[in-house]
Each structure stands twice: as C-alpha cells, then as structure tokens.
Amino acid sequence: MRVLIQRVTQASVTVDAQIVGQTGPGLLILACAMRGDDDAAATALAGRVARLRIFRDDQGRMNRSVLDTGGTALVVSQFTLAADTRSGNRPGFSSAAAPDDGRRLYERFAQALRDLGVPTETGRFGADMQVVLVNDGPVTIWMDSADRA
C-alpha cells in the first residue's frame, strides 16, 4: 500500500455536496492499494502511520504521534498514488490493485487505525470526492508498505 500523510488542523471529504468524513486536528491520509498487497501489509502500514512522530512536543519538535496527541484521521482512497509517469504524458495505473481488492484493503487499513485507537473516518471508495484541508506545517509524508525493513 501507498499512503500520503498530511498533518492537518482540519480536513473533510465531500461527495454529492454532502460531507461524508472529516478530521482535525490529526491526519489526512490518501491511500492506495497496490497489486500484490494483502491484509498484513495494510495492517502493518496502519501501525506505522499511527506511530509516526510528526506532531509537535512541548519543545516544538516533531516527536509525538497521532496516538500520543489524541488526534483523529480521515482516510481517503486515491488510486492515482499508483501513477506510473515514466513514459509519455499520460500516467498509467496498472500497478494499482483491482477495485475489489483495493476496496477491501482500503477498508482494512482504516479499520486497523481504529483498532489501534485512532478515531478514523473515511471517504467513499470509488466516488468522485472533493477534499478540503488545512495542512499544518505543512507536513506531508509519503509511505509505502513495500519500503518496510
């Protein structure tokens, strides 16, 4: 799985003019399941995200996680994180998981965050969504389950 994590003061996702999920302060997480990903990868990545120390401590250093701060998360599916731009001007998305697998892994990732104690809302998988956010810092981090040690 690939995720793009943004530390936010607030974020929301809207579908058909209705807010379907929101967060703040906390994390906006854009998530993409890749071909070959499994439940274990989604769960492990959720753990890495929940423990990622990108929130300020009392000295102003990034030394606290969303778990430490009591923050919340908004997870939005975004298959375009699988974009392959190595040739031509049109990105390819063949490395993204098939839609059924993508949905299952996206939902597994969000549930794993909840299971770890992070209050988590989601967008709507496969929908045309509008995302609004106030990036705090700004802090934006890219993580990929394939990169774990």
N, C-alpha and C positions, 0 to 999 in steps of 0.2 A: 504494500500500500504506500501511497504517497500522500503527504499532508502538507499544507501550507498553513502555518500557525501565525495568527496575528494577536498580539496583546491589545485588547480594546477596553475603552471605558464604556462603550455600548455598541451593540450590533443587532440588526434584525434582518429577517428574510421575509419577503412578501411574495405571495402567489395570488394572482387574480384580485389584486387590490386589498388582500387581507394578510395581516401579519400572521405567519404560521410558526415562527420561532424567534426568540430574542435572548440576549445575554447582556451582561455587563454589571460591574466590571469583571473581566475574565478573558476568555479566549474565543476568537472566531477561528474555526478550523475548516478549511476547504479540504475535502477528502476524495481520493480516487483509488479504487481498487484496480490492481494490475493483473494481467493474465498470470496464472500460477500462484496467486495469493491464496491463503487459506485462513481459517478462523484463528489459528495460532498467531499468524502474522498480524492480524487485526487487533487481537487482544494484547499482544506484546507491544505494538506501536501505541496503543491507548495508554499503556502503563508508562512508556517513555514520555509521552506528552503530558500526562498528569503529574509526573515528577520533574518536568523540565523547569529549571530555575531561571525564570525570566521576569519575575516580579521584584520590585524594589524591597530591600530590607530597611531597617531603621537608619542605616548609614547611606541609603540611596543606591546601594549596589544590587545588581540583579542576582539575588541569592535565595529567592522564595519561589515555590511552585504554586500552581493554581490550588492545589490541595492545602498548602500552607496558608494561603490568603483567604480561603473560603470562597473563592471565585466560582463562576459558572462558565459553561461552554455552550457554544452554538456550532453544530456540525452541519455543513452544507456539502452535498455531493457535487463534485466537479470533475467530470471525466476528462476535461481539457488539460488537466495536470499530466495526462499521459501523452501530450502532444509530442510528436517527432517532427522536428523542424530541420533535420539535416539536409534535406534536398528539396529544391523548389520553394515556392512561396506559399504553398497550401500545406498546413500541418496534417500529419496522419495520426490516427488514433488506434491503430491495430494492436497496440500493447495494452490498451485498457481491457479490463475484464468484461466478459459478456454481461449484458444487462441484468440477468437473473443473479449471477454471481456478484456483480457489482452492488446490487441492492442488498443482498444478504450480508456481504462484508461491511458495507457502509453501516447497516443496522447493528452488526456485531461490534464494530468499533464504537459507536455511540453508546451501546449498552455496556460495553466494557468500561467506558468512562464513568457511567452511572454506578456500576458495581464497585468502582474504586472510591466512590463518594463525591464525584464531581456532578452537581446538578447540570443536566445536559438536555438541551432542546435541539431540534433538527429542522432542516428544510424539508422539502418534499422531493424525494428521489425522482429524477426524470422530468421534473416540471420546469417550466420557464420561470426562473426566480429572479427577483431583484434584491440585492444585498446592499444594505446601508451599514456603514461602520465608522467609528471614530477610533483610528489606530493610535494607541498610546505609546509614545516614544519618538518616532514609530519603532516598534519591534515586530519584525517579520522573520520567521524561521521556517526553513524547508527541511522536512524529514522524510526518509524513505525506509520502509521495513527491510529492504534489500541491503541497507548500509549497516545493519546491526552487527556488532562484533561477535 
